Amino acid sequence: YASTMIVERLGALPRPGSAFDFIETIEDTLVQINADLLQTAATRGVDLIGSTVVVLVSDADFMLCGWVGDSRAYCFEDGRLRQITRDHVHGGDDDVTHFGATPAPPQAGSGVLTRAVGAEESLFVDWVVAGNRPGMAFVLCSDGINKEMSDAELDDECRRNPQPQDLVASLFDLAMGRAGRDNISAVVVSIQE
């Protein structure tokens, strides 16, 4: 319910001329969705109806990536994958991917979301700036992808599947072939000449 609401409302937004105006519109929309989800949860008598989100906004010279929760964005550039978002989870400093290093063992309470749309009265969206050059690709995914494969595996899949549709299909096949412990969603944006 919550993720569908986010996708539908953000997908219906008109794109104003300025990327910064569009970001403001996205944030305003997410704040309204947050309020609507809190109201729906109260009406239904449930503790939480929420979702994570990650968005990518293109400008002529740069990309802006915004997120709430543990949905992630990665940038694949010059043959190297790097995570450009930072999970909003308890123990977040320990959860940052150090590509090529052995992941830290899970800590008690790690993986518990500290932010989600629909979780708290106030909603804060984090934003990061990335490049916008031909040959770059961005992978936006829910935690259903990154829970099922390491960043090294995701990097390998980016190398093996340069076409966005092939990469998405491969990520879905791999995640579904494993435990598939969470919702699985992914979008790949490839920057062309």
Backbone as numpy.savetxt, mean C-alpha at the origin, in Angstrom:
# Nx Ny Nz CAx CAy CAz Cx Cy Cz
-16.05 -4.54 2.98 -16.87 -3.35 2.98 -16.00 -2.08 2.98
-15.06 -2.00 3.92 -14.23 -0.80 4.05 -13.32 -0.62 2.84
-12.66 -1.69 2.41 -11.75 -1.56 1.27 -12.51 -1.23 0.00
-13.69 -1.81 -0.16 -14.51 -1.50 -1.34 -14.91 -0.02 -1.34
-15.29 0.50 -0.18 -15.65 1.91 -0.07 -14.47 2.80 -0.47
-13.28 2.46 0.00 -12.09 3.25 -0.32 -11.83 3.23 -1.82
-11.83 2.04 -2.41 -11.54 1.91 -3.84 -12.57 2.67 -4.67
-13.84 2.51 -4.34 -14.89 3.18 -5.12 -14.82 4.69 -5.00
-14.66 5.20 -3.80 -14.64 6.66 -3.64 -13.38 7.30 -4.21
-12.23 6.68 -3.97 -11.01 7.25 -4.55 -11.03 7.12 -6.07
-11.55 6.01 -6.57 -11.62 5.81 -8.02 -12.53 6.79 -8.72
-13.48 7.35 -8.01 -14.43 8.30 -8.60 -13.96 9.75 -8.54
-12.82 9.98 -7.91 -12.34 11.37 -7.77 -11.88 11.93 -9.11
-12.28 13.17 -9.42 -11.73 13.84 -10.61 -10.30 14.28 -10.31
-9.46 14.28 -11.31 -8.07 14.69 -11.12 -7.92 16.18 -11.40
-7.68 16.99 -10.35 -7.42 18.42 -10.59 -6.04 18.59 -11.24
-5.76 19.78 -11.71 -4.50 20.04 -12.40 -3.26 19.79 -11.57
-3.28 20.16 -10.32 -2.10 20.06 -9.46 -2.08 18.75 -8.68
-0.92 18.11 -8.64 -0.78 16.89 -7.83 -1.05 17.19 -6.36
-0.65 18.37 -5.92 -0.84 18.71 -4.51 -2.31 18.95 -4.19
-3.06 19.53 -5.14 -4.50 19.66 -4.96 -5.16 18.28 -4.91
-4.66 17.36 -5.75 -5.21 16.01 -5.78 -4.94 15.29 -4.46
-3.75 15.47 -3.91 -3.43 14.87 -2.62 -4.37 15.38 -1.54
-4.64 16.67 -1.57 -5.57 17.24 -0.59 -6.96 16.62 -0.75
-7.39 16.43 -1.99 -8.69 15.80 -2.25 -8.70 14.36 -1.76
-7.62 13.64 -2.00 -7.50 12.25 -1.53 -7.59 12.21 -0.01
-6.83 13.06 0.65 -6.85 13.08 2.12 -8.23 13.43 2.65
-8.88 14.43 2.06 -10.23 14.81 2.49 -11.19 13.64 2.33
-11.07 12.92 1.22 -11.94 11.77 0.96 -11.68 10.66 1.97
-10.42 10.39 2.27 -10.10 9.35 3.26 -10.59 9.74 4.65
-10.51 11.01 4.99 -11.02 11.48 6.29 -12.53 11.26 6.35
-13.24 11.54 5.26 -14.69 11.32 5.24 -15.02 9.83 5.32
-14.27 9.00 4.59 -14.48 7.55 4.67 -14.23 7.08 6.10
-13.18 7.58 6.72 -12.86 7.24 8.10 -14.06 7.53 9.01
-14.63 8.73 8.88 -15.79 9.11 9.70 -16.98 8.21 9.41
-17.20 7.90 8.13 -18.32 7.03 7.75 -18.15 5.63 8.33
-16.93 5.11 8.31 -16.68 3.77 8.85 -16.86 3.74 10.37
-16.40 4.79 11.04 -16.61 4.87 12.49 -18.10 4.90 12.82
-18.86 5.67 12.05 -20.31 5.76 12.27 -20.98 4.41 11.99
-20.59 3.74 10.92 -21.16 2.43 10.59 -20.85 1.41 11.67
-19.62 1.42 12.18 -19.25 0.50 13.26 -20.10 0.76 14.50
-20.29 2.03 14.84 -21.11 2.38 16.01 -22.56 1.93 15.81
-23.09 2.17 14.62 -24.47 1.78 14.32 -24.65 0.27 14.40
-23.67 -0.47 13.92 -23.74 -1.93 13.92 -23.33 -2.54 15.26
-22.81 -1.72 16.15 -22.39 -2.22 17.45 -21.15 -3.09 17.41
-20.24 -2.78 16.47 -18.98 -3.52 16.38 -17.82 -2.57 16.71
-16.71 -3.16 17.12 -15.56 -2.35 17.52 -14.90 -1.62 16.36
-14.80 -2.29 15.21 -14.00 -1.72 14.13 -14.47 -2.23 12.78
-14.60 -1.32 11.84 -14.72 -1.64 10.42 -13.66 -0.79 9.76
-12.60 -1.40 9.29 -11.49 -0.62 8.78 -10.73 -1.30 7.66
-9.80 -0.56 7.11 -8.97 -1.05 6.02 -7.68 -0.25 5.98
-6.68 -0.84 5.37 -5.46 -0.11 5.06 -5.58 0.41 3.63
-4.69 1.31 3.25 -4.73 1.86 1.90 -3.34 2.31 1.49
-3.05 2.21 0.20 -1.85 2.80 -0.38 -2.25 3.37 -1.74
-1.80 4.60 -2.02 -2.14 5.28 -3.27 -0.88 5.85 -3.90
-0.93 6.01 -5.22 0.19 6.58 -5.96 -0.36 7.69 -6.85
0.24 8.88 -6.75 -0.18 10.03 -7.54 0.98 10.43 -8.44
0.69 10.54 -9.73 1.73 10.86 -10.71 1.74 12.35 -11.03
2.93 12.90 -11.11 3.15 14.26 -11.59 4.20 14.15 -12.69
4.38 15.17 -13.47 5.33 15.11 -14.58 6.75 14.79 -14.11
7.13 15.28 -12.94 8.51 15.14 -12.49 8.70 14.17 -11.33
7.64 13.76 -10.67 7.78 12.91 -9.49 6.50 12.12 -9.25
6.59 11.16 -8.36 5.45 10.39 -7.89 5.29 10.68 -6.41
4.06 10.68 -5.94 3.76 10.83 -4.52 3.00 9.59 -4.09
3.46 8.98 -3.04 2.83 7.76 -2.54 2.33 8.03 -1.13
1.04 7.76 -0.91 0.44 7.93 0.41 -0.06 6.60 0.92
-0.04 6.43 2.25 -0.51 5.17 2.81 -0.95 5.33 4.25
-1.81 4.38 4.64 -2.26 4.24 6.02 -2.26 2.74 6.30
-1.53 2.31 7.31 -1.51 0.89 7.66 -0.32 0.15 7.09
-0.54 -1.13 6.78 0.57 -1.96 6.31 0.46 -2.38 4.86
-0.41 -1.73 4.09 -0.33 -1.88 2.64 0.95 -1.18 2.21
1.63 -1.75 1.24 2.97 -1.26 0.90 3.09 -0.77 -0.53
4.09 0.07 -0.74 4.53 0.46 -2.08 6.02 0.18 -2.17
6.39 -0.39 -3.31 7.78 -0.66 -3.62 8.11 0.05 -4.93
9.36 0.44 -5.07 9.85 1.01 -6.32 10.91 0.06 -6.88
10.75 -0.32 -8.14 11.74 -1.15 -8.83 12.42 -0.25 -9.85
13.70 0.02 -9.61 14.45 0.94 -10.46 15.89 0.47 -10.57
16.41 0.53 -11.79 17.80 0.13 -12.04 18.06 -1.28 -11.53
17.08 -2.17 -11.71 17.25 -3.57 -11.33 17.22 -3.84 -9.85
16.73 -2.89 -9.06 16.71 -3.04 -7.60 15.35 -2.65 -7.05
14.84 -3.48 -6.15 13.57 -3.22 -5.49 13.83 -2.60 -4.12
13.02 -1.58 -3.80 13.10 -1.02 -2.44 11.70 -0.64 -1.98
11.45 -0.87 -0.72 10.17 -0.49 -0.13 10.22 1.01 0.12
9.19 1.74 -0.34 9.18 3.19 -0.15 8.19 3.63 0.93
7.38 2.71 1.41 6.48 3.01 2.52 7.02 2.36 3.78
6.45 2.73 4.89 6.87 2.18 6.18 5.60 1.71 6.89
5.56 0.43 7.23 4.36 -0.14 7.84 3.98 0.58 9.12
2.71 0.87 9.27 2.19 1.44 10.51 1.77 0.29 11.42
2.76 -0.31 12.05 2.53 -1.44 12.95 3.34 -1.26 14.21
2.88 -1.91 15.28 3.64 -1.90 16.53 5.01 -2.51 16.25
6.06 -1.86 16.73 7.41 -2.35 16.44 7.86 -1.96 15.05
7.26 -0.90 14.49 7.52 -0.50 13.11 8.98 -0.30 12.78
9.78 0.22 13.71 11.20 0.42 13.43 11.89 -0.90 13.17
11.44 -1.95 13.84 12.04 -3.27 13.65 11.52 -3.95 12.39
10.38 -3.47 11.88 9.74 -4.12 10.75 10.22 -3.57 9.41
11.05 -2.54 9.40 11.52 -1.97 8.15 12.41 -2.98 7.45
12.18 -3.14 6.17 12.95 -4.10 5.39 14.35 -3.57 5.15
15.33 -4.35 5.49 16.72 -4.06 5.15 17.07 -5.06 4.07
16.89 -4.66 2.82 17.00 -5.59 1.71 18.33 -6.33 1.74
18.24 -7.64 1.59 19.42 -8.48 1.58 19.83 -8.96 2.95
19.30 -8.38 4.01 19.62 -8.81 5.36 18.60 -9.83 5.83
18.97 -10.60 6.82 18.04 -11.55 7.40 17.00 -10.78 8.19
15.70 -11.08 7.95 14.68 -10.36 8.70 14.81 -10.60 10.19
14.47 -9.58 10.96 14.49 -9.71 12.42 13.39 -10.67 12.84
13.61 -11.45 13.91 12.54 -12.33 14.38 11.36 -11.52 14.88
10.14 -12.06 14.71 8.98 -11.32 15.18 9.05 -11.08 16.68
8.58 -9.91 17.10 8.54 -9.59 18.51 7.10 -9.65 18.99
6.92 -9.85 20.27 5.57 -9.87 20.83 4.87 -8.57 20.49
3.67 -8.68 19.92 2.90 -7.49 19.57 3.25 -6.91 18.22
4.31 -7.41 17.57 4.64 -6.86 16.26 3.58 -7.30 15.26
3.38 -6.49 14.27 2.37 -6.79 13.27 1.00 -6.26 13.63
0.85 -5.65 14.80 -0.43 -5.07 15.20 -0.51 -3.67 14.60
-1.53 -3.45 13.78 -1.67 -2.16 13.12 -1.80 -1.02 14.12
-1.13 0.06 13.83 -1.27 1.27 14.63 -2.08 2.34 13.90
-2.34 2.12 12.61 -3.17 3.03 11.83 -3.99 2.23 10.82
-5.22 2.64 10.65 -6.09 2.10 9.60 -7.21 3.10 9.36
-7.75 3.11 8.18 -8.91 3.93 7.88 -10.09 3.28 8.59
-10.75 4.03 9.48 -11.87 3.51 10.24 -11.52 3.10 11.66
-10.27 3.31 12.06 -9.83 2.83 13.38 -9.90 3.90 14.47
-9.62 5.14 14.15 -9.54 6.22 15.13 -10.26 7.45 14.61
-10.61 8.36 15.53 -11.27 9.61 15.12 -10.40 10.43 14.16
-9.11 10.51 14.46 -8.19 11.26 13.60 -7.51 10.30 12.63
-7.36 10.75 11.40 -6.69 9.93 10.40 -5.50 10.71 9.86
-4.35 10.07 9.84 -3.14 10.68 9.31 -2.62 9.82 8.17
-2.43 10.44 7.02 -1.89 9.77 5.84 -0.43 10.19 5.72
0.47 9.22 5.62 1.88 9.54 5.37 2.11 9.59 3.87
3.02 10.47 3.45 3.35 10.63 2.04 4.86 10.57 1.85
5.29 10.02 0.73 6.69 9.99 0.36 6.80 10.36 -1.11
7.88 11.03 -1.47 8.14 11.42 -2.86 9.09 10.41 -3.48
8.80 10.03 -4.72 9.68 9.12 -5.46 9.89 9.71 -6.85
10.83 9.16 -7.57 11.10 9.62 -8.92 9.98 9.24 -9.88
10.06 9.79 -11.08 9.12 9.48 -12.14 9.92 9.48 -13.44
10.57 8.35 -13.71 11.42 8.23 -14.89 11.07 6.96 -15.65
11.19 7.00 -16.97 10.95 5.78 -17.74 11.82 4.63 -17.23
11.21 3.46 -17.18 11.91 2.28 -16.70 11.62 1.96 -15.24
11.09 2.92 -14.51 10.72 2.67 -13.12 9.39 1.92 -13.07
9.22 1.12 -12.04 7.94 0.45 -11.81 7.62 0.55 -10.32
6.34 0.64 -10.02 5.87 0.70 -8.64 4.93 -0.46 -8.40
5.15 -1.16 -7.32 4.28 -2.26 -6.90 3.55 -1.80 -5.65
2.23 -1.69 -5.74 1.39 -1.36 -4.59 0.68 -2.64 -4.20
0.74 -3.01 -2.92 0.14 -4.28 -2.54 -0.37 -4.27 -1.10
-1.35 -5.12 -0.88 -1.85 -5.35 0.47 -0.89 -6.29 1.19
-1.07 -6.41 2.50 -0.18 -7.28 3.26 -0.39 -8.75 2.93
-1.44 -9.08 2.21 -1.62 -10.45 1.75 -0.54 -10.89 0.79
0.13 -9.94 0.15 1.27 -10.25 -0.71 2.54 -10.35 0.13
2.85 -9.28 0.89 4.14 -9.29 1.59 4.18 -10.23 2.79
3.04 -10.74 3.25 3.06 -11.77 4.29 3.45 -13.12 3.70
3.21 -13.30 2.41 3.45 -14.59 1.78 4.78 -14.70 1.07
5.46 -13.58 0.85 6.75 -13.65 0.18 7.69 -12.58 0.72
8.95 -12.89 0.72 9.95 -11.94 1.20 10.19 -10.87 0.15
10.84 -9.81 0.55 11.19 -8.77 -0.40 12.16 -9.30 -1.45
13.03 -10.23 -1.07 13.95 -10.83 -2.04 13.16 -11.60 -3.11
12.11 -12.31 -2.70 11.27 -13.01 -3.68 10.53 -12.02 -4.57
10.03 -10.96 -3.98 9.33 -9.93 -4.75 10.29 -9.30 -5.76
11.51 -9.05 -5.35 12.54 -8.51 -6.24 12.77 -9.47 -7.41
12.89 -10.76 -7.11 13.08 -11.77 -8.17 11.91 -11.76 -9.15
10.70 -11.66 -8.63 9.52 -11.64 -9.50 9.50 -10.39 -10.38
9.94 -9.26 -9.84 10.03 -8.03 -10.65 11.02 -8.20 -11.80
12.11 -8.88 -11.54 13.12 -9.12 -12.58 12.59 -10.08 -13.64
11.90 -11.13 -13.19 11.39 -12.16 -14.11 10.19 -11.70 -14.93
9.45 -10.74 -14.42 8.18 -10.33 -15.04 8.16 -8.82 -15.27
8.82 -8.34 -16.32 8.87 -6.90 -16.55 7.54 -6.29 -16.99
6.62 -7.10 -17.50 5.31 -6.59 -17.89 4.39 -6.55 -16.67
3.74 -5.41 -16.41 2.91 -5.28 -15.21 1.87 -6.39 -15.03
1.15 -6.75 -16.10 0.12 -7.76 -15.97 0.72 -9.13 -15.62
1.90 -9.43 -16.15 2.56 -10.69 -15.82 3.02 -10.70 -14.37
3.54 -9.58 -13.90 3.99 -9.49 -12.51 2.82 -9.65 -11.55
1.70 -8.97 -11.81 0.53 -9.09 -10.94 0.05 -10.54 -10.91
-0.03 -11.18 -12.08 -0.48 -12.58 -12.14 0.45 -13.48 -11.34
1.75 -13.26 -11.46 2.72 -14.07 -10.72 2.59 -13.87 -9.21
2.43 -12.62 -8.78 2.28 -12.34 -7.35 1.03 -13.01 -6.79
-0.07 -12.95 -7.54 -1.30 -13.60 -7.09 -1.12 -15.11 -7.01
-0.51 -15.70 -8.04 -0.30 -17.15 -8.05 0.55 -17.58 -6.86
1.64 -16.86 -6.61 2.51 -17.21 -5.48 1.79 -17.08 -4.14
1.11 -15.96 -3.94 0.42 -15.73 -2.66 -0.70 -16.74 -2.45
-1.47 -17.02 -3.49 -2.57 -17.97 -3.36 -2.07 -19.40 -3.20
-0.90 -19.69 -3.76 -0.33 -21.02 -3.64 0.26 -21.30 -2.27
0.40 -20.27 -1.49 0.89 -20.42 -0.13 -0.29 -20.32 0.81
-0.11 -19.85 1.99 -1.20 -19.85 2.97 -2.33 -18.89 2.62
-2.04 -17.81 1.89 -3.06 -16.83 1.56 -3.80 -16.35 2.80
-3.04 -15.93 3.82 -3.60 -15.61 5.14 -4.38 -14.31 5.21
-4.33 -13.50 4.17 -4.98 -12.20 4.24 -5.48 -11.84 2.84
-6.21 -10.73 2.76 -6.66 -10.27 1.45 -5.45 -10.04 0.56
-5.58 -10.42 -0.69 -4.48 -10.31 -1.64 -4.88 -9.34 -2.73
-4.15 -8.23 -2.80 -4.38 -7.26 -3.87 -3.05 -6.63 -4.26
-2.94 -6.32 -5.55 -1.71 -5.70 -6.05 -2.00 -4.92 -7.32
-1.27 -3.83 -7.48 -1.30 -3.02 -8.70 0.15 -2.73 -9.05
0.48 -2.84 -10.32 1.82 -2.50 -10.78 1.70 -1.35 -11.78
2.48 -0.30 -11.54 2.52 0.87 -12.41 3.91 0.93 -13.02
3.97 0.86 -14.34 5.24 0.91 -15.05 5.34 2.24 -15.78
6.43 2.97 -15.57 6.62 4.27 -16.21 7.25 4.06 -17.58
6.56 4.53 -18.61 7.00 4.37 -19.99 7.53 5.70 -20.52
8.20 5.65 -21.67 8.69 6.86 -22.35 7.53 7.75 -22.71
